Amino acid sequence: MSDDLEVSALAINVTVPEALRWTDTRRGQEFTLTTLNVRLLPDGHLAAKAYGRPVGGGRSGYVSFSVPDRPELAALIADAADRAAGLWAAHRGLG
């Protein structure tokens, strides 16, 4: 393995369990947040944004929301990163 190999992005999408979902408003429209996009930053920390669907139905643009500072969401993000690390480490090469 080469230490000088540059990997430009590591990101995963995580479905938020129903019990942890929340709503937020953007441009006068309420959204239910159902998905997290979690990125591994170059310094080893994690960053996350939330995405969802309008509560009233219909379509909306791809709008990101901040993830609330809640322990159960932080635990979900950490657990998802650990799970993704295990899946990546166990990869079997190109199919």
Buried (B, 14 or more C-beta within 10 A) or exposed (E): EEEEEEEEEBEBEBEBEEEBBBEBEBEEEEBBBBBBBBBBEEEEEBEBBBBBBBEEEEEBEEBEBEBEEEEEBBEBBEEBBEEBEEEEEEEEEEE
